[in-house]
């Protein structure tokens, strides 16, 4: 072996080691828990996140959102009968509405690595995201967290074994950017609140 390599080492080995130590800023930290990763990415996308440990807190925070935005006694678009009691309690009209102030819904999955929310026709019916009201309140649970969109799609496939839903889509951006950004091109921005309940 060359004496210089013995003394100074191989430069190629050093460069290879440097490349291995470099990490892309887009690579998720494998040590970050899935719930924390989702929260960070969701807030970075402009979403408003409310964590609840029981249903009493869910009801309280739902009312706080209504109060904050002065949405009491307004029309609401909601297709999920499991959520109707929230609307009835707060005297919100949800049947035969023509001008809804916000959309109240559940979701399929919460996607941690990009901070997005995955929906299907079970929540949206036939509507496209841009056809929904600009304001959305989503009620979800921690058991709906998935690391990637692929994981979320697999969850949908296993959940709906025979009646596979259509209109599967995700919302990722929750505030309008100040200047045009090609990463946001074609995306629909929504003012979105997420009420997340712990169920694990």
Secondary structure by P-SEA (a helix, b strand, c coil): ccccccccccaaaaaaaaaaaccccccccccccaaaaaaaaaaaabbbbbbbccaaaaaaaaaaaaaaaccccbbbbbccccaaaaaaaacccccccccccbbbbcccbbbcccbbbbbcccccccccccccccbbbbbbccccccccaaaaaaaaaaaaccccccbbbbbcccccccccccccccbbbbbbbbbccccc
